[in-house]
Amino acid sequence: MDFEEIYYLYFREVFLYIGSLSGDEIFAEEIAQEVFFKALKSINSFDGSKDIRAWLFTIAKNTHECFISKVVKRRIKLQLISSTISKCEKMQFKFAKGTSFIFVLTKYTKGS
């Protein structure tokens, strides 16, 4: 079976599986595309005696978890930045001439 046939046979199933995990159609579409990209890159390492559907679903689960992990890390960073800016605003900094905002953020977030 060639890769194009695999794609047409299993894309919808992988898409629906990711959709059931994420609840987001756009996210599911993006992840499903990534799954087939990864599968195409590693198709030569696939053991043909095993179930290709199970292999694709394993890639799908791992890819979904990786994306979720990245999203969570991004949100934590954004919350930290937002919290830091809020702290700086509350303290109403008066910057010394030549002091950059980045320097102040760095200086006052080390203990956060």
N, C-alpha and C positions, 0 to 999 in steps of 0.2 A: 504494500500500500504506500503510495507516495504522500508527501507532506500536504499537498493541496487537498487530497482526499480526506486526510486526517482532520485538517482544518474545517472542511465543510461538514464532516460527520459530527465533530465534537465541540465546535465553537459555541453553539447555542447552549449546550449542557453546561459548559464551563462558565459561560456568561450568567446563566440562571443560578448556578451554584454560588458564584461570587456575589451575585445580587442578593441571594438569601443570607449571606454572611454580612454584607454591608448595608443593605436596604437602600442603596443609591445606584440608580441606573447608569449614570455617567461614570461614576467610580468603577462600577462593574465592567463597563465597556473598556475602560482604560486598563484595568487589571487583566481582563481576558486577553486583550491584545498583547500585553506584556508576557502573559503565560505562553502564548503561541510563539512569541519571539524567542523566549528562553528555550522552549521545546525545539524550535528550529535549530538554534545554536548547538543544542546537545543531542540532537536526534541520532548521531553516530554512536553515542554512548548508551542508547536505549537497548536493553536486552529484549530482543524480539519474542522471546518465549513468555514474556510477562504481558499483562493486560495494559494496553496503551491508555485506556480510559483512566485506570487507577493511577498511572504515571502522570497523566495530565492533571488529575485532581490533586495529586500530591504537590505538583508544581504550583497549582492554583492556590492551595491552602498556604503554602510557604510564601508565595508572592504577596498574598493578601496580608498575612501577618507582618511581613517586612514593611509594606506600605503603611499599615496601621501604626507600627512602631515609629516610623519616620514622622507621621502626622502628630502623634502624641508628643514626641520630642520637640517638634516645631512649636506646638501649642504651649508647652512648658516654657520654652525660650521666650516666646512672645509675651506670656504672662509675666515672666521675670522682668523683661524690658518695660512692660507697661507699669508694673509695680514700682520699678526703679524711677521711672519718669514721674510717676505720681508722688513718690517720696521727695524727689528733687523740687517739684512744684510746691509742695507743702512747706518745704524749708525755705522757699523763696530765696534761692541763691543769688547773691550779688557776686558776679564773676569779677575777679581781678583782671585788669587789662592783660590780654594775651593768654588767658586761661581758656581752653577749649571745653565745650560741653562734653565731649568724649572723655577728656581727662577727669572731669568732675564725676561722670557716670562711673568710670573705672574706679576712682578713688573711693566713692561712697557705696559701691555695690560689693566690694570684696567681703564685707562682713555679712551680707544678705544671704 
